[in-house]
Amino acid sequence: MDSAIEVVTDGAVIRPGTVFRDDRGRVAQLHGIGIQRVGETWYAWGEDKAAGGTFTAVACYSSPDLVTWRFEGNSLSIGDGDLAAERVIERPKALRRPDGAWVMLLHVETADYSYARVGYAISDTPAGPYRYLHSERPMGNISRDIGVYQENGVGYLLSEDRDNGLHIYRLRPDYLGVESIVATLRQQARPEIGYESPTLVRHEGLYYLFGSDLTGWSTNDNMYATAPSLEGPWSPWRPFAPERSATFDSQVSVVVPVGTGHLYIGDRWQKDALDTSPAVWLPISLADGAATLEWHDAWNPEDAFG
C-alpha cells in the first residue's frame, strides 16, 4: 500500500487519498479523526478499525509537522458496557479544559445504531489513557456523528440528531455533559434533517460550520454555512468543493486552523476494509465568508501554512 508520505528536498509532502504510516510502519488508525495542537506538537485521535465496524480502540498519535506520526498508544481500549467489543465507538474528539484536564467526547453506538449517545472520558494528558465515565442522549436527543469546538474556555458539542437536525450544544463547565442548545440547523432541501460529521471553526469574526449529507458509506457534496455568532443567523448551506465531486470522494471529519491557514481532513470509507481506508488532507481557503477546497496531487504543509 502506498504511503501518504513522500520525502522531498525541502521537507515532506502529503498525497491526498492515501494513508499515513506511523513510526512502526503500520497504517495510522486516524479514521474519524480528532486533532489538537499542544505547544509545538500535534495530537490526533482516531478510530482503530482493526475489527471493522465494531470497537477495537481509540488510537493516539503525535506529530511535529502533520506528516510524520508517532504512535502514542491507545487512549481507550476494549472494556465493559459502552466500551465492549460489540459496541461501535466513533468520532473521538478531545478538548483541554481550562483546569488542564483532557476530556474526550465520542459517538457511542450499538451495532444496529439504535443507542445514539455521546460518551465522555477524561485524562490528565492528551494521549491518555482516558478513564471512561458515562454516556448520555444530550437533553434527551439522539446523538450520532459529533464534533467539538472551544472558545474562551467554553466547550461546545456539535451533534447530528436524526429526528431534529444538527445541534450546537454548550457544554457544562466540566465538559462532561451539555447544559443548553445554542442553535439547531437543518438542510434547506430536506428540512426534516440536518448534516452529519460536523466541524466548526471561526475565522476573521465569522463562524464556518461544515457537515456531510446522510448517505451512509457513500460520499456526497459536503456543505458549509456561516454566521456572525453561534446563535446565528446562519447562512444557507452551500458546497465548498466542486459540485458533483463528492468533496473529492471524502466525508469531512475536521477543519482545523494551522499557522496562517486551515486544513481539511476527510475520510474515504471503504466499508469492506475500514482499517486501511485512506484520507483526504488538503488546505482549505476561508475568506470573506467563502470556503473553497481545491485538489492537489501532493502538497507541503510548511509551504501551505507558513
Summary of the structure (lengths in Angstrom):
residues: 306
radius of gyration: 17.8
end to end distance: 30.2
largest distance: 54.2
contacts: 1036
relative contact order: 0.13
helix: 6%
strand: 51%
